[in-house]
Amino acid sequence: MNPEISVILCTHNPREDYLRRTLDGLDGQTLDKNRWEFLLVDNASDPPLPALKVWPGFLGWHSIQEDGPGQIHARVRGIKESSGDLLVFVDQDNVLAPDYLEQALVVSREWPFIGAWSGDIKPEYESPLPEWVKDQVWRLTVMEVGDDSWSNLRDSTTMPVGSGLCIRREVALKFVQWCQEHPQSRLLGRQPGHLYGYDDTALASCSFDLGLGVGRSKRLRLTHLIESSRLTQEYFDRHAKESEESLKLFKELRGMK
């Protein structure tokens, strides 16, 4: 029987201590391990992650080498290799609450009319958050979800984000098709040396193509580990510039004004 959930972790040259905590969070899930599979997509890490041997025998994992540079290549490869009806994308610095996968299934059952959703994201800063960040903290993928909400519109208040993103298989397969039809989509998402984004928005937006909505649920909780190198003015300036470039490309590819 196919697993109910495929957990896909796309990673590139991760910090070992952060990745260990991410894996510990997955290993501690309350959902029976027979009901989900784990796929680690190593996106051209140097050295390749299996060679590090820091997590032997973890959950009988499926380790995949993807040499195509960038997050989109890794996400597409993970989708193609997965078999679950529900896909959950986890980043290399995400620590899921113990009941995250259980709650993802609850949302899937209770909200059959949405195709993609994420949850509450609390930060854990390696060093103090600078005061000048203020309302730009969203650039660090920090998101407080006070109430469950959903929409079938491209509403920024209900659009899910990539950390802990839950997506139905039919939506994920639509995304793979969309990427094949739009080769420039590979320029979205993180790439070595760049802070491009909107790959998660592109993925979730395929819900609309299938007549489904998107949402956020407070029942899903994770901790985002944020290293000191991301708490600099230089990082925020780069993020602002390259995120804007990605948004422009995303709108062009989706035919939006």
MIVO-641248 format. One line per field, with one value per residue (C-alpha): residue in three letters; residue number from 1; x, z, y. Coordinates in steps of 0.05 Angstrom, whole numbers. Layout:
<rs>
res: ALA:...
n: NUM:...
xx: X:...
zz: Z:...
yy: Y:...
</rs>
This chain:
<rs>
res: MET:ASN:PRO:GLU:ILE:SER:VAL:ILE:LEU:CYS:THR:HIS:ASN:PRO:ARG:GLU:ASP:TYR:LEU:ARG:ARG:THR:LEU:ASP:GLY:LEU:ASP:GLY:GLN:THR:LEU:ASP:LYS:ASN:ARG:TRP:GLU:PHE:LEU:LEU:VAL:ASP:ASN:ALA:SER:ASP:PRO:PRO:LEU:PRO:ALA:LEU:LYS:VAL:TRP:PRO:GLY:PHE:LEU:GLY:TRP:HIS:SER:ILE:GLN:GLU:ASP:GLY:PRO:GLY:GLN:ILE:HIS:ALA:ARG:VAL:ARG:GLY:ILE:LYS:GLU:SER:SER:GLY:ASP:LEU:LEU:VAL:PHE:VAL:ASP:GLN:ASP:ASN:VAL:LEU:ALA:PRO:ASP:TYR:LEU:GLU:GLN:ALA:LEU:VAL:VAL:SER:ARG:GLU:TRP:PRO:PHE:ILE:GLY:ALA:TRP:SER:GLY:ASP:ILE:LYS:PRO:GLU:TYR:GLU:SER:PRO:LEU:PRO:GLU:TRP:VAL:LYS:ASP:GLN:VAL:TRP:ARG:LEU:THR:VAL:MET:GLU:VAL:GLY:ASP:ASP:SER:TRP:SER:ASN:LEU:ARG:ASP:SER:THR:THR:MET:PRO:VAL:GLY:SER:GLY:LEU:CYS:ILE:ARG:ARG:GLU:VAL:ALA:LEU:LYS:PHE:VAL:GLN:TRP:CYS:GLN:GLU:HIS:PRO:GLN:SER:ARG:LEU:LEU:GLY:ARG:GLN:PRO:GLY:HIS:LEU:TYR:GLY:TYR:ASP:ASP:THR:ALA:LEU:ALA:SER:CYS:SER:PHE:ASP:LEU:GLY:LEU:GLY:VAL:GLY:ARG:SER:LYS:ARG:LEU:ARG:LEU:THR:HIS:LEU:ILE:GLU:SER:SER:ARG:LEU:THR:GLN:GLU:TYR:PHE:ASP:ARG:HIS:ALA:LYS:GLU:SER:GLU:GLU:SER:LEU:LYS:LEU:PHE:LYS:GLU:LEU:ARG:GLY:MET:LYS
n: 1:2:3:4:5:6:7:8:9:10:11:12:13:14:15:16:17:18:19:20:21:22:23:24:25:26:27:28:29:30:31:32:33:34:35:36:37:38:39:40:41:42:43:44:45:46:47:48:49:50:51:52:53:54:55:56:57:58:59:60:61:62:63:64:65:66:67:68:69:70:71:72:73:74:75:76:77:78:79:80:81:82:83:84:85:86:87:88:89:90:91:92:93:94:95:96:97:98:99:100:101:102:103:104:105:106:107:108:109:110:111:112:113:114:115:116:117:118:119:120:121:122:123:124:125:126:127:128:129:130:131:132:133:134:135:136:137:138:139:140:141:142:143:144:145:146:147:148:149:150:151:152:153:154:155:156:157:158:159:160:161:162:163:164:165:166:167:168:169:170:171:172:173:174:175:176:177:178:179:180:181:182:183:184:185:186:187:188:189:190:191:192:193:194:195:196:197:198:199:200:201:202:203:204:205:206:207:208:209:210:211:212:213:214:215:216:217:218:219:220:221:222:223:224:225:226:227:228:229:230:231:232:233:234:235:236:237:238:239:240:241:242:243:244:245:246:247:248:249:250:251:252:253:254:255:256:257
xx: 0:23:38:-12:41:107:153:202:264:301:370:435:498:458:486:495:468:405:393:401:346:302:310:299:234:212:235:192:127:66:39:57:118:83:35:88:152:212:251:313:331:404:409:483:512:587:602:539:498:498:574:568:537:510:440:448:385:338:267:289:295:298:359:359:415:390:445:400:415:360:299:251:294:294:219:201:247:218:147:164:197:142:81:38:-30:-8:61:94:155:204:264:333:322:250:233:161:118:108:36:50:37:-24:-53:-36:-81:-136:-135:-134:-198:-235:-217:-225:-236:-164:-103:-45:-36:16:16:44:119:156:228:288:343:416:430:382:335:358:309:310:277:208:152:202:208:166:229:255:194:163:88:38:-28:-80:-140:-153:-167:-173:-191:-198:-168:-95:-99:-33:-66:-84:-28:15:90:143:164:120:79:25:0:-46:-15:-59:-36:37:31:-2:59:106:67:68:143:151:108:146:221:235:201:268:293:245:266:332:393:467:488:418:356:304:235:162:172:126:75:79:69:9:-22:-32:-89:-129:-118:-156:-212:-184:-167:-107:-102:-66:-81:-60:-61:4:64:138:201:245:318:348:423:460:480:407:402:443:424:460:416:352:374:390:325:284:318:317:248:221:254:222:154:158:177:123:70:94:92:22:-4:-18:-13
zz: 0:-15:45:62:65:29:69:20:46:-7:16:-8:36:101:169:203:270:238:195:255:291:229:225:300:292:238:277:335:295:329:263:255:210:168:144:114:74:77:16:21:-44:-42:-89:-109:-39:-33:-6:-23:41:45:49:115:150:207:207:190:181:189:177:118:80:5:-13:-81:-116:-159:-196:-229:-192:-153:-110:-168:-195:-125:-114:-181:-170:-101:-129:-184:-135:-82:-76:-21:-34:9:2:58:41:98:94:122:180:199:263:260:321:340:314:249:202:241:237:163:151:194:151:88:110:138:80:17:-22:-14:-50:-10:60:113:186:243:238:300:295:335:324:330:351:372:318:300:318:247:219:245:196:147:191:139:96:146:135:202:203:260:245:295:262:207:141:68:2:-72:-88:-93:-24:11:79:60:12:44:47:30:101:121:57:50:-20:-51:-101:-159:-147:-144:-210:-241:-217:-251:-316:-308:-300:-362:-401:-373:-373:-344:-280:-261:-246:-187:-117:-80:-122:-103:-89:-98:-56:-111:-88:-107:-122:-64:-89:-158:-129:-86:-143:-183:-135:-170:-237:-209:-178:-107:-56:-9:65:131:195:266:280:241:280:265:288:237:256:232:231:244:171:154:206:168:127:68:70:74:17:-27:-8:-26:-94:-115:-87:-129:-191:-175:-165:-233:-267:-229:-253:-324:-323:-292:-340:-283:-287
yy: 0:70:115:169:222:234:280:313:349:388:409:439:441:443:459:392:415:444:383:338:376:374:298:291:329:280:219:243:248:216:190:117:111:58:112:159:158:203:228:270:306:325:384:382:385:381:330:290:282:206:209:248:187:228:197:123:82:142:117:74:139:146:189:222:259:317:354:406:471:505:491:479:421:391:399:370:310:298:299:250:202:205:161:192:224:283:314:354:396:407:453:437:485:466:429:402:398:324:322:360:301:279:349:353:293:324:387:345:309:370:417:375:440:465:438:469:494:511:532:573:585:607:632:609:660:642:714:770:798:869:923:952:889:909:890:859:796:759:757:705:660:676:671:674:640:660:627:576:610:592:624:608:676:696:728:741:727:655:636:582:585:533:514:455:463:410:396:344:298:321:393:372:335:396:436:387:395:471:471:429:478:538:524:593:569:537:608:612:589:587:574:573:645:673:687:679:657:646:572:556:606:575:507:527:567:503:490:545:510:450:490:485:537:548:561:565:526:542:467:460:485:486:521:556:556:623:630:695:705:720:775:827:888:858:795:836:881:821:787:849:856:783:770:827:797:730:761:794:729:690:739:735:659:658:712:761:836
</rs>
